[in-house]
Amino acid sequence: MQKRAKATRRSLLEAAAQLFAEQGYAGTSVNDISARSGRTSGAVYFHYASKEGIALAVVRDRFATWSQLTTAYADRAVPPVERLVGLSYDIARALAEDPVTRAGARLWAERATIDAPLPDPFALWTAAATRLLAEARLAGQVAPHVRPAPTARALVRAFFGLCSLTEALEGAATVTDRLTDWWQLTLPSLRPAPGAHRPAGG
Amino acid sequence: MQKRAKATRRSLLEAAAQLFAEQGYAGTSVNDISARSGRTSGAVYFHYASKEGIALAVVRDRFATWSQLTTAYADRAVPPVERLVGLSYDIARALAEDPVTRAGARLWAERATIDAPLPDPFALWTAAATRLLAEARLAGQVAPHVRPAPTARALVRAFFGLCSLTEALEGAATVTDRLTDWWQLTLPSLRPAPGAHRPAGG
């Protein structure tokens, strides 16, 4: 794609994300997106075909792809449980502050009113958490009874519920504090009993 | 209120709840409620003043008052953590199966589109959980570092996120299984270390 066309696509996507995050899907028109971006409505239809198309692009760009949010996720020098916790803070911050991520979350919540199948972000999040827990288990860093897949599934859903309800009830500024309360409540269950398990060769 | 007027109110509320749960707030009109209940639109306006009024009544009736859902909550013969866990299963079942509770949850999720301040159900839920945790702490049945209020807040939000996301992603039938996974992940963090703490006089 030409550089200029790319810049147009990006500015449309960011204008749409701001509007979806502020006003929701039903409250945002293609004309609003055109006015906010300073581009024509024709540009919206040319690049994204429809309002559904640009909503889908917003969800795919950030919300459905959290593993791109952070480089810490892939750093093998950091213990996997620590990476998982770090990643959760990165996501929580993005959900509180980044307009494209916020728009993705709001569109997902409003998916019943959107005439297009939105990607399920939680499958990807859960797969990433499962890999980290499996790695931690192999290294003896979580209790042997912690099964990676169901644990990851429960963690991701509880985490997302905690972040969205905290923001709804108390505002975005308290999300990281509440996330700390939640990890304090959750991490002890993951830890191996002292002396109960040592990594192979330990 | 006369018996007949009470029956009319109830049938309007239940018809409205079914419709809100199925079609959402915006997708339901006073005419729909009248048609589903077999009463006149005039009856809706007479008993609830407006569509907002009947939505508010639906939220208040069940979703915002979970402590009425169960008698087990008050049974002092049962250990408080066990009552908390039992209560969570009662709520999860109501969220999956009871139309008035389901409607309350959906209306709460759609509160941005409703022109009336809906009661926050989570304050009451959190107060109930705080009381149970405080009782458990006094009895030495949770670890001494478990602070009842922040723990209750995190538990309630994580619990509700888990239930709503599980239903959205997998359907209502799997909610109790996922709730069991989540409690297995959470309860060990609440428990006192073996021999670390005994109730007064123990």
Boltz contact constraints between the chains, C-beta under 6 A:
constraints:
  - contact:
      token1: [A, 150]
      token2: [B, 181]
      max_distance: 6.0
  - contact:
      token1: [A, 151]
      token2: [B, 185]
      max_distance: 6.0
  - contact:
      token1: [A, 154]
      token2: [B, 181]
      max_distance: 6.0
  - contact:
      token1: [A, 154]
      token2: [B, 182]
      max_distance: 6.0
  - contact:
      token1: [A, 154]
      token2: [B, 185]
      max_distance: 6.0
  - contact:
      token1: [A, 157]
      token2: [B, 161]
      max_distance: 6.0
  - contact:
      token1: [A, 157]
      token2: [B, 162]
      max_distance: 6.0
  - contact:
      token1: [A, 157]
      token2: [B, 165]
      max_distance: 6.0
  - contact:
      token1: [A, 158]
      token2: [B, 158]
      max_distance: 6.0
  - contact:
      token1: [A, 158]
      token2: [B, 161]
      max_distance: 6.0
  - contact:
      token1: [A, 158]
      token2: [B, 162]
      max_distance: 6.0
  - contact:
      token1: [A, 160]
      token2: [B, 161]
      max_distance: 6.0
  - contact:
      token1: [A, 161]
      token2: [B, 157]
      max_distance: 6.0
  - contact:
      token1: [A, 161]
      token2: [B, 158]
      max_distance: 6.0
  - contact:
      token1: [A, 161]
      token2: [B, 160]
      max_distance: 6.0
  - contact:
      token1: [A, 161]
      token2: [B, 161]
      max_distance: 6.0
  - contact:
      token1: [A, 161]
      token2: [B, 162]
      max_distance: 6.0
  - contact:
      token1: [A, 162]
      token2: [B, 157]
      max_distance: 6.0
  - contact:
      token1: [A, 162]
      token2: [B, 158]
      max_distance: 6.0
  - contact:
      token1: [A, 162]
      token2: [B, 161]
      max_distance: 6.0
  - contact:
      token1: [A, 165]
      token2: [B, 157]
      max_distance: 6.0
  - contact:
      token1: [A, 181]
      token2: [B, 150]
      max_distance: 6.0
  - contact:
      token1: [A, 181]
      token2: [B, 154]
      max_distance: 6.0
  - contact:
      token1: [A, 182]
      token2: [B, 154]
      max_distance: 6.0
  - contact:
      token1: [A, 185]
      token2: [B, 151]
      max_distance: 6.0
  - contact:
      token1: [A, 185]
      token2: [B, 154]
      max_distance: 6.0
  - contact:
      token1: [A, 185]
      token2: [B, 189]
      max_distance: 6.0
  - contact:
      token1: [A, 188]
      token2: [B, 189]
      max_distance: 6.0
  - contact:
      token1: [A, 189]
      token2: [B, 185]
      max_distance: 6.0
  - contact:
      token1: [A, 189]
      token2: [B, 188]
      max_distance: 6.0
  - contact:
      token1: [A, 189]
      token2: [B, 189]
      max_distance: 6.0
